[in-house]
Amino acid sequence: MSSRNGRTDLFSSKLGLILSVLGIAVGTGNIWRFPRIAAQNGGPEGAGAFLIAWICCLFLFSIPLIIAEYGIGRHGRKGVIGSFIKLVGKKYGWMGAFIGFIATAIMFYYSVVAGWALFYLVESVTSSLPGSMQQANMVWEGFQGSLWPSVFHGLMMGFGGFVVVRGISSIERINKILIPSLLLVVVVSLIRAVMLSGSAQGLQYLFTPDWSTLTEPRLWLEALTQNAWDTGAAWGLILTYGAYMRSRDDITISAFQTGIGNNIVSLLAAMTIFATVFGTLGSSMGNSEILEVMKTSGPASTGLTFIWMPQLFNEMAGGPLFAILFFLGLTFAAFSSLISMIELASRVFVDMGFSRKKSTVFICLSGFLLGMPSALSLDILANQDFVWSVGLMVSGAFMSFAIIRFGPDRFRADIVNNGRQKYTLGRWWEIIIRYVVPVEVISLLAWWIYLSITAYAPDSWYNPLSAFSVATIALQWGIVMALFYFYNGTLADKTTGSRETNSG
C-alpha cells in the first residue's frame, strides 16, 4: 500500500472516505433489488413491517459489522486476507480469503447487471421508450438474445479497472463525483414520481405495517439479507477501504453515517419506484395487480427495473428525461460498487507483492471471463446471486468470530476507541458482536435450510445441479472453503511475507 515516496496512501479527507464507502453501500441493491424485496415481503395491508425488520437489522447486524470492518482494515492496513491474519493469526487466513471470494464472486455477475444499466442508459438516450409491454419485452429479449450483455459487461469491468489501477486517490476522486450526482438524480426522480396522480397510494402501501408479518421468520431472513446487500456489511469491501482510513477518523461515527446514509438512499429509491408504479398503473389496475407486477420480476429481478420502468416512463409527462435520469443513477450506483469489488480483489494480490497494475489487469480479465456465463444466461446469473447472497451471512459469522477471537473488549478499547475518536463506542457493541450476530446468523441460516428443504425446493434440495437448492450452495461453498483451507499456509505466507507496492 505504500506509494513510491514511501508514505502510506490514505483517503485525503473524511468526506472522501464517506463518499467512497457510500459508493460501496449505495448500489443496485438499493434501486434494483430493495423495492422488489419490499413488495415481496409486504402483507395485504402494506410493506411497513418489512421496513421495521430491515431497520432493526441495520442496528443489530449491519452497523456493528461495519464498525468491525473499519477497525480490522485500519488496524491491518492490508486487504481482507492480510488484515484478518494480523487480527487473529495465520491459522485463520482462509476465513478472510472466503470473505473476499464471496465479494469477488458477486463481482463476476454484478458487472453484468451494471452493464444492463449502462445499456438501458444508452437506449434511453438514443431510442424512444417502449409504448407497450410487448415492445418493452422485445427490447429486453433482443438485448439478452445478443452479445450486447457481454460487451457491456466488458465495458464496465474495463472502466472499473481504469479507475482502480490508479490507486485510492483515483477511487476517491471518482466517488466525489458519482455519489453526489447519484443523490441528486434520486431526489429529482422522487420529486417527479410523487407528483403523479395515484402516487400517494404507493407510498401509503410502502409505509403501512401489516403487523402479523413480523412473526414470519422468512421476513427477518429477507430483511437481514437485504440489509447486508444494501450496506455492504460483511462483504470485506469496507474492510478494504478501512485500510486507507486515517487514524484520526472516527470509526463509530463513520459506520453510522455509512449505514444510515445508505438506508436513506434505499428508502428514497423505493419511494420513487412505488410512487411511479402505483401512479402510472393505478388508473388501470388494483393494488393486488400492481403488487404482482412488482413481485413477479423475472429471473434475477429483471422485470420491474428493466422491462416495466421504461414502459412506465413512457406514460408520464417528461418521461424520456426521467428515464435517462433513472438509468444514469442506476449506472452510477452500480459502477461505484463495482469499483470497490475490483479494489478488494486487486488489493489481495498487491499484498502478495504484485504491482497494482498487474493485479488490477488480472482481476478485470478474470472478472470478465468468469462473468461471461452470467452474461450469457439469466439462469446462471440468478443461481450465482442466490448462492453468494446467502454467503454474506457466513461472512458476517466469520467477522464476528474474528472479533470474538481477538477479544471484543480489547478491539473496542484499543482499535476503535484509539484516543483520537470523537465518540466513544460503548459496551453495547460487544454484546451485539459476541451474542446477537452469531445467533442471527445461525438461526436464520438454519431456518433458510429448513425452508429450502420443506418449501422452496422440496423435490430438488439435495440436487447440486438444481439452481436454487441447498445442495448447490453446499457444493459451491464447500469447494471454495476447502481450497482456501488447504492452501491456507501458502496464502498466509505470500500475504504477510511480501513487500507492498503500488508501482505499475
C-alpha positions as CSV (number, residue, x, y, z in Angstrom):
1,M,0.0,0.0,0.0
2,S,3.0,2.3,0.2
3,S,3.5,4.7,-2.6
4,R,6.7,5.5,-4.5
5,N,7.8,8.0,-1.9
6,G,7.3,5.5,0.9
7,R,4.3,7.1,2.5
8,T,1.1,5.2,3.1
9,D,-1.8,6.0,0.7
10,L,-4.8,7.2,2.7
11,F,-8.1,8.9,1.9
12,S,-7.3,12.7,1.8
13,S,-10.4,13.7,3.7
14,K,-13.3,12.3,5.9
15,L,-15.7,13.4,3.1
16,G,-13.7,11.3,0.6
17,L,-13.8,8.3,2.8
18,I,-17.6,8.5,3.5
19,L,-18.5,9.1,-0.1
20,S,-16.3,6.2,-1.2
21,V,-17.8,3.9,1.3
22,L,-21.3,5.1,0.3
23,G,-20.2,4.2,-3.2
24,I,-19.8,0.6,-1.8
25,A,-23.1,0.7,0.0
26,V,-25.3,2.5,-2.5
27,G,-25.5,0.2,-5.5
28,T,-28.0,-1.8,-7.5
29,G,-29.1,-3.4,-4.2
30,N,-30.8,-0.1,-3.4
31,I,-32.5,0.6,-6.7
32,W,-32.6,-2.8,-8.5
33,R,-33.2,-5.1,-5.5
34,F,-34.7,-3.3,-2.5
35,P,-38.1,-2.2,-3.9
36,R,-38.8,-5.7,-5.2
37,I,-37.9,-7.4,-1.9
38,A,-40.1,-4.9,0.0
39,A,-43.0,-5.6,-2.3
40,Q,-42.5,-9.4,-2.0
41,N,-42.5,-9.2,1.8
42,G,-45.4,-6.8,2.1
43,G,-48.7,-8.1,3.6
44,P,-52.2,-7.3,2.5
45,E,-52.1,-4.0,4.4
46,G,-48.6,-2.9,3.4
47,A,-44.9,-3.4,3.5
48,G,-44.2,-1.3,6.6
49,A,-43.4,-4.3,8.8
50,F,-40.6,-5.3,6.4
51,L,-39.2,-1.8,6.7
52,I,-39.3,-2.2,10.5
53,A,-37.4,-5.5,10.4
54,W,-35.0,-4.1,7.9
55,I,-34.2,-1.1,10.1
56,C,-33.7,-3.4,13.1
57,C,-31.2,-5.4,11.1
58,L,-29.4,-2.2,10.3
59,F,-28.6,-1.6,14.0
60,L,-28.4,-5.3,15.1
61,F,-26.3,-6.6,12.3
62,S,-25.0,-4.2,9.6
63,I,-23.7,-1.2,11.6
64,P,-21.9,-3.4,14.3
65,L,-20.2,-5.3,11.5
66,I,-19.3,-2.1,9.6
67,I,-17.6,-0.9,12.8
68,A,-15.7,-4.2,12.9
69,E,-14.7,-3.9,9.2
70,Y,-13.5,-0.3,9.6
71,G,-11.5,-1.4,12.6
72,I,-10.0,-4.6,11.1
73,G,-9.0,-2.7,7.9
74,R,-7.4,0.3,9.7
75,H,-5.6,-1.9,12.2
76,G,-4.3,-4.3,9.5
77,R,-3.5,-1.7,6.7
78,K,-3.9,-4.6,4.2
79,G,-6.5,-6.2,2.2
80,V,-9.1,-8.7,3.6
81,I,-6.7,-11.6,4.0
82,G,-3.7,-9.6,5.4
83,S,-5.9,-7.7,7.8
84,F,-7.6,-10.8,9.0
85,I,-4.3,-12.5,9.6
86,K,-3.0,-9.5,11.6
87,L,-6.0,-9.6,13.8
88,V,-6.3,-13.4,14.5
89,G,-3.3,-15.0,13.1
90,K,-2.2,-17.0,10.0
91,K,-4.3,-20.0,11.0
92,Y,-7.5,-18.2,10.1
93,G,-6.3,-16.5,6.9
94,W,-8.6,-18.8,4.9
95,M,-11.7,-17.2,6.6
96,G,-10.5,-13.8,5.2
97,A,-10.0,-15.4,1.8
98,F,-13.5,-16.8,1.8
99,I,-15.0,-13.4,2.8
100,G,-13.0,-11.8,-0.1
101,F,-14.1,-14.5,-2.5
102,I,-17.8,-14.0,-1.8
103,A,-17.5,-10.3,-2.7
104,T,-15.4,-11.3,-5.8
105,A,-17.9,-14.0,-6.9
106,I,-20.7,-11.3,-6.6
107,M,-18.5,-9.0,-8.7
108,F,-18.5,-11.5,-11.6
109,Y,-22.2,-11.2,-12.1
110,Y,-22.6,-7.7,-10.6
111,S,-20.6,-6.3,-13.5
112,V,-23.2,-7.9,-15.9
113,V,-26.0,-6.2,-14.1
114,A,-24.0,-2.9,-14.2
115,G,-23.7,-3.5,-17.9
116,W,-27.5,-3.8,-18.2
117,A,-27.9,-0.4,-16.5
118,L,-25.4,1.1,-18.9
119,F,-27.1,-0.4,-22.0
120,Y,-30.5,1.0,-20.8
121,L,-28.9,4.4,-20.2
122,V,-27.7,4.4,-23.8
123,E,-31.0,3.0,-25.0
124,S,-33.0,5.7,-23.2
125,V,-30.8,8.4,-24.8
126,T,-30.8,7.0,-28.4
127,S,-34.2,5.4,-28.7
128,S,-37.8,6.1,-28.0
129,L,-39.3,4.5,-24.9
130,P,-41.4,1.3,-25.4
131,G,-45.1,2.0,-25.6
132,S,-46.4,-1.4,-24.5
133,M,-45.4,-4.4,-22.6
134,Q,-44.8,-6.2,-25.8
135,Q,-42.3,-3.6,-27.0
136,A,-40.6,-3.5,-23.6
137,N,-40.2,-7.3,-23.7
138,M,-38.9,-7.1,-27.3
139,V,-36.2,-4.6,-26.2
140,W,-35.2,-6.8,-23.3
141,E,-35.3,-10.1,-25.1
142,G,-33.5,-8.7,-28.1
143,F,-30.8,-7.4,-25.8
144,Q,-30.5,-10.7,-23.9
145,G,-30.5,-12.7,-27.1
146,S,-27.5,-10.8,-28.4
147,L,-23.8,-10.4,-27.5
148,W,-24.5,-6.9,-26.1
149,P,-24.7,-8.1,-22.4
150,S,-21.2,-9.5,-22.8
151,V,-20.0,-6.3,-24.5
152,F,-21.4,-4.0,-21.7
153,H,-20.1,-6.4,-19.0
154,G,-16.7,-6.0,-20.5
155,L,-17.0,-2.2,-20.7
156,M,-18.0,-1.9,-17.1
157,M,-15.0,-4.1,-16.0
158,G,-12.7,-2.1,-18.2
159,F,-14.0,1.3,-16.8
160,G,-13.7,0.0,-13.3
161,G,-10.2,-1.3,-13.8
162,F,-9.1,2.1,-15.3
163,V,-10.2,3.8,-12.0
164,V,-8.7,1.2,-9.6
165,V,-5.3,0.8,-11.3
166,R,-4.6,4.4,-10.4
167,G,-5.0,3.8,-6.7
168,I,-7.1,5.1,-3.8
169,S,-6.8,8.7,-4.8
170,S,-8.5,7.9,-8.1
171,I,-11.2,6.0,-6.4
172,E,-11.8,8.9,-4.0
173,R,-12.0,11.4,-6.9
174,I,-14.5,9.4,-8.9
175,N,-16.7,8.9,-5.9
176,K,-16.7,12.6,-5.1
177,I,-18.4,13.0,-8.5
178,L,-20.5,9.8,-8.7
179,I,-22.2,9.8,-5.2
180,P,-23.4,13.5,-5.1
181,S,-24.6,13.1,-8.7
182,L,-26.4,9.9,-7.8
183,L,-28.1,11.6,-4.8
184,L,-29.2,14.5,-6.9
185,V,-30.7,12.1,-9.5
186,V,-32.6,10.1,-6.8
187,V,-34.1,13.2,-5.2
188,V,-35.1,14.7,-8.6
189,S,-36.7,11.4,-9.6
190,L,-38.6,11.1,-6.3
191,I,-40.0,14.7,-6.7
192,R,-41.2,13.8,-10.2
193,A,-42.7,10.5,-9.0
194,V,-44.7,11.9,-6.1
195,M,-46.3,14.4,-8.5
196,L,-48.0,11.6,-10.3
197,S,-51.7,11.1,-9.6
198,G,-52.1,8.0,-7.5
199,S,-48.5,8.0,-6.2
200,A,-49.7,8.5,-2.6
201,Q,-51.4,5.1,-2.8
202,G,-48.0,3.5,-3.5
203,L,-46.3,5.4,-0.6
204,Q,-49.1,4.5,1.7
205,Y,-48.6,0.8,0.9
206,L,-44.9,1.1,1.4
207,F,-45.1,2.6,4.8
208,T,-48.2,0.9,6.2
209,P,-47.2,-2.1,8.5
210,D,-49.0,-5.4,8.4
211,W,-48.1,-6.4,11.9
212,S,-48.9,-10.0,11.5
213,T,-46.0,-10.5,9.1
214,L,-43.4,-9.6,11.8
215,T,-44.0,-13.1,13.2
216,E,-42.7,-14.8,10.0
217,P,-39.1,-15.8,10.1
218,R,-38.9,-15.5,6.3
219,L,-39.4,-11.8,6.6
220,W,-36.5,-11.5,9.0
221,L,-34.3,-13.6,6.8
222,E,-35.1,-11.4,3.8
223,A,-34.6,-8.2,5.9
224,L,-31.2,-9.3,7.1
225,T,-30.0,-10.5,3.7
226,Q,-31.3,-7.3,2.0
227,N,-29.6,-5.1,4.7
228,A,-26.3,-6.9,4.2
229,W,-26.8,-6.3,0.4
230,D,-27.8,-2.7,1.0
231,T,-25.0,-1.6,3.3
232,G,-22.1,-3.8,2.1
233,A,-21.7,-5.1,5.7
234,A,-19.5,-8.3,5.9
235,W,-18.5,-8.2,2.2
236,G,-14.9,-7.2,3.1
237,L,-15.3,-4.1,0.9
238,I,-15.5,-1.6,3.8
239,L,-12.6,-3.5,5.5
240,T,-10.5,-2.9,2.3
241,Y,-11.3,0.8,2.3
242,G,-10.7,0.9,6.0
243,A,-7.0,0.1,5.2
244,Y,-6.8,3.6,3.7
245,M,-8.6,5.3,6.6
246,R,-6.8,8.0,8.6
247,S,-6.1,7.3,12.3
248,R,-8.0,10.4,13.3
249,D,-11.2,9.5,11.5
250,D,-13.8,8.2,14.0
251,I,-14.8,4.6,13.2
252,T,-18.1,4.6,15.1
253,I,-19.4,7.8,13.6
254,S,-18.2,6.7,10.1
255,A,-20.1,3.4,10.5
256,F,-23.4,5.1,11.5
257,Q,-23.0,7.6,8.6
258,T,-22.4,4.8,6.2
259,G,-25.3,2.6,7.4
260,I,-27.9,5.3,7.9
261,G,-26.9,7.2,4.7
262,N,-27.3,4.0,2.7
263,N,-30.7,3.2,4.1
264,I,-31.9,6.6,3.4
265,V,-31.0,6.2,-0.3
266,S,-32.7,2.8,-0.3
267,L,-35.9,4.4,1.1
268,L,-35.8,7.2,-1.4
269,A,-35.3,4.7,-4.3
270,A,-38.2,2.6,-3.0
271,M,-40.5,5.6,-2.6
272,T,-39.6,6.6,-6.2
273,I,-40.4,3.2,-7.7
274,F,-43.6,2.6,-5.6
275,A,-44.8,6.1,-6.4
276,T,-44.0,5.6,-10.1
277,V,-45.6,2.1,-10.4
278,F,-48.8,3.0,-8.5
279,G,-49.0,6.4,-10.0
280,T,-48.8,5.0,-13.6
281,L,-50.7,1.8,-13.2
282,G,-53.3,2.9,-10.6
283,S,-55.9,4.0,-13.1
284,S,-56.0,0.6,-14.8
285,M,-55.1,-1.9,-12.1
286,G,-56.0,-2.6,-8.5
287,N,-53.4,-2.8,-5.7
288,S,-53.1,-6.6,-5.8
289,E,-52.4,-6.5,-9.6
290,I,-49.8,-3.7,-9.2
291,L,-48.0,-5.6,-6.5
292,E,-47.9,-8.7,-8.6
293,V,-46.1,-6.6,-11.3
294,M,-43.5,-5.6,-8.6
295,K,-43.2,-9.1,-7.2
296,T,-43.1,-11.1,-10.4
297,S,-39.9,-9.5,-11.8
298,G,-38.5,-12.4,-13.8
299,P,-35.1,-14.1,-13.5
300,A,-32.6,-12.1,-11.5
301,S,-35.0,-9.2,-10.8
302,T,-35.1,-8.1,-14.4
303,G,-38.7,-7.4,-14.8
304,L,-39.5,-4.4,-12.7
305,T,-36.4,-2.4,-13.4
306,F,-35.6,-3.2,-17.0
307,I,-38.9,-4.1,-18.5
308,W,-41.6,-2.2,-16.6
309,M,-39.8,1.0,-15.7
310,P,-39.1,2.1,-19.3
311,Q,-42.7,1.5,-20.2
312,L,-43.9,3.4,-17.2
313,F,-41.7,6.4,-18.0
314,N,-43.2,6.4,-21.5
315,E,-46.7,7.0,-19.9
316,M,-45.7,10.1,-17.9
317,A,-45.1,13.7,-19.0
318,G,-41.4,14.3,-19.4
319,G,-40.8,10.5,-19.2
320,P,-37.9,10.3,-21.6
321,L,-35.9,12.7,-19.5
322,F,-36.6,10.9,-16.3
323,A,-35.8,7.5,-17.9
324,I,-32.4,8.9,-18.7
325,L,-32.0,10.2,-15.1
326,F,-33.2,6.8,-13.6
327,F,-30.8,4.7,-15.6
328,L,-28.0,7.3,-15.1
329,G,-28.5,6.9,-11.3
330,L,-28.6,3.1,-11.6
331,T,-25.4,3.1,-13.7
332,F,-23.6,5.4,-11.2
333,A,-24.7,3.3,-8.3
334,A,-23.6,0.1,-9.9
335,F,-20.3,1.5,-11.1
336,S,-19.3,2.9,-7.7
337,S,-19.9,-0.5,-6.0
338,L,-18.1,-2.4,-8.8
339,I,-15.0,-0.3,-8.3
340,S,-14.9,-1.4,-4.6
341,M,-15.2,-5.1,-5.6
342,I,-12.3,-4.7,-8.1
343,E,-10.2,-2.9,-5.5
344,L,-10.9,-5.6,-2.9
345,A,-9.7,-8.4,-5.2
346,S,-6.8,-6.4,-6.6
347,R,-5.6,-5.4,-3.1
348,V,-5.2,-9.1,-2.1
349,F,-2.7,-9.6,-4.9
350,V,-1.0,-6.3,-4.1
351,D,-0.5,-7.6,-0.6
352,M,1.2,-10.7,-2.2
353,G,3.8,-8.5,-3.8
354,F,2.3,-8.0,-7.3
355,S,2.2,-4.5,-8.7
356,R,-1.2,-2.7,-8.6
357,K,-1.3,-2.5,-12.4
358,K,-0.7,-6.3,-12.9
359,S,-3.1,-7.1,-10.0
360,T,-5.9,-4.9,-11.4
361,V,-5.5,-6.2,-15.0
362,F,-5.5,-9.8,-13.8
363,I,-8.7,-9.2,-11.8
364,C,-10.5,-7.4,-14.5
365,L,-9.7,-10.0,-17.1
366,S,-10.6,-12.8,-14.7
367,G,-13.8,-11.0,-13.8
368,F,-14.7,-10.6,-17.4
369,L,-14.1,-14.3,-18.2
370,L,-15.8,-15.7,-15.1
371,G,-18.7,-13.3,-15.5
372,M,-19.4,-14.4,-19.1
373,P,-21.6,-17.4,-18.1
374,S,-23.9,-14.9,-16.2
375,A,-23.8,-12.5,-19.2
376,L,-24.9,-15.3,-21.5
377,S,-27.5,-16.9,-19.2
378,L,-30.0,-15.3,-16.8
379,D,-30.4,-18.7,-15.1
380,I,-26.7,-18.9,-14.2
381,L,-26.8,-15.3,-13.0
382,A,-29.8,-16.0,-10.8
383,N,-28.0,-19.1,-9.4
384,Q,-24.9,-17.1,-8.6
385,D,-27.0,-14.3,-6.9
386,F,-28.7,-17.0,-4.9
387,V,-25.5,-18.8,-3.8
388,W,-23.3,-15.9,-2.9
389,S,-26.0,-13.6,-1.4
390,V,-26.7,-16.2,1.3
391,G,-23.0,-16.5,1.7
392,L,-22.9,-13.0,3.1
393,M,-24.4,-14.5,6.3
394,V,-21.3,-16.7,6.6
395,S,-19.1,-13.7,6.1
396,G,-20.9,-12.0,9.0
397,A,-20.2,-15.1,11.1
398,F,-16.5,-15.1,10.2
399,M,-16.2,-11.4,11.0
400,S,-17.9,-11.9,14.4
401,F,-15.7,-14.9,15.1
402,A,-12.5,-12.9,14.4
403,I,-13.6,-10.1,16.8
404,I,-14.5,-12.7,19.5
405,R,-11.2,-14.5,19.0
406,F,-9.3,-11.2,19.3
407,G,-11.5,-10.0,22.2
408,P,-14.4,-7.6,21.7
409,D,-13.4,-5.5,24.8
410,R,-9.8,-5.3,23.6
411,F,-10.9,-4.5,20.0
412,R,-13.2,-1.7,21.2
413,A,-10.7,-0.2,23.6
414,D,-7.5,-0.4,21.5
415,I,-8.6,-0.2,17.9
416,V,-12.0,1.6,17.8
417,N,-11.5,3.9,20.8
418,N,-7.9,4.8,19.9
419,G,-7.8,8.1,21.8
420,R,-8.5,10.2,18.7
421,Q,-12.2,9.4,18.4
422,K,-15.0,11.9,18.9
423,Y,-17.5,9.3,20.0
424,T,-16.5,6.5,22.4
425,L,-18.0,3.2,21.4
426,G,-19.9,1.6,24.3
427,R,-20.2,-2.0,25.5
428,W,-23.5,-2.4,23.6
429,W,-21.4,-3.2,20.6
430,E,-19.6,-6.0,22.3
431,I,-22.9,-7.6,23.3
432,I,-24.2,-7.5,19.7
433,I,-20.9,-8.8,18.2
434,R,-20.4,-11.6,20.8
435,Y,-24.0,-12.8,21.1
436,V,-26.6,-11.2,18.7
437,V,-24.8,-11.6,15.4
438,P,-23.9,-15.3,15.8
439,V,-27.4,-16.1,17.0
440,E,-28.8,-14.1,14.0
441,V,-26.6,-15.9,11.5
442,I,-27.0,-19.5,12.9
443,S,-30.8,-19.2,13.4
444,L,-31.5,-17.6,10.1
445,L,-29.2,-19.9,8.2
446,A,-30.8,-22.9,9.8
447,W,-34.3,-21.6,9.1
448,W,-33.3,-20.9,5.5
449,I,-32.1,-24.5,5.1
450,Y,-35.3,-25.8,6.7
451,L,-37.5,-23.7,4.3
452,S,-35.4,-24.8,1.3
453,I,-36.0,-28.4,2.1
454,T,-39.6,-28.2,3.0
455,A,-41.0,-25.3,0.9
456,Y,-38.7,-23.7,-1.7
457,A,-37.3,-26.8,-3.3
458,P,-38.7,-29.9,-1.6
459,D,-38.1,-32.2,-4.6
460,S,-34.6,-31.0,-5.5
461,W,-32.9,-29.6,-2.4
462,Y,-30.4,-32.5,-2.4
463,N,-29.5,-32.0,-6.1
464,P,-26.4,-29.8,-6.6
465,L,-27.3,-29.2,-10.2
466,S,-30.6,-27.6,-9.2
467,A,-30.2,-23.8,-9.4
468,F,-31.9,-23.0,-6.1
469,S,-31.2,-26.0,-3.9
470,V,-29.3,-26.3,-0.6
471,A,-27.0,-28.8,-2.3
472,T,-25.8,-26.3,-4.9
473,I,-24.9,-23.9,-2.1
474,A,-23.2,-26.6,-0.1
475,L,-21.2,-27.7,-3.2
476,Q,-20.0,-24.3,-4.3
477,W,-19.2,-23.0,-0.7
478,G,-17.6,-26.4,0.1
479,I,-15.2,-26.3,-2.9
480,V,-14.1,-22.7,-2.2
481,M,-13.7,-23.2,1.5
482,A,-11.8,-26.5,1.1
483,L,-9.4,-24.9,-1.4
484,F,-8.7,-21.9,0.8
485,Y,-8.3,-24.1,3.9
486,F,-5.9,-26.5,2.1
487,Y,-3.8,-23.6,0.8
488,N,-4.1,-21.5,3.9
489,G,-0.3,-21.7,4.7
490,T,0.7,-20.6,1.2
491,L,-1.9,-17.7,1.2
492,A,-0.7,-16.5,4.6
493,D,3.0,-16.7,3.8
494,K,2.5,-14.8,0.5
495,T,0.3,-12.2,2.1
496,T,2.5,-11.4,5.1
497,G,5.9,-12.1,3.7
498,S,5.8,-9.8,0.7
499,R,6.8,-6.2,0.2
500,E,3.8,-4.0,-0.7
501,T,4.0,-1.8,-3.8
502,N,1.6,0.3,-5.8
503,S,4.0,0.8,-8.7
504,G,2.9,-0.4,-12.0
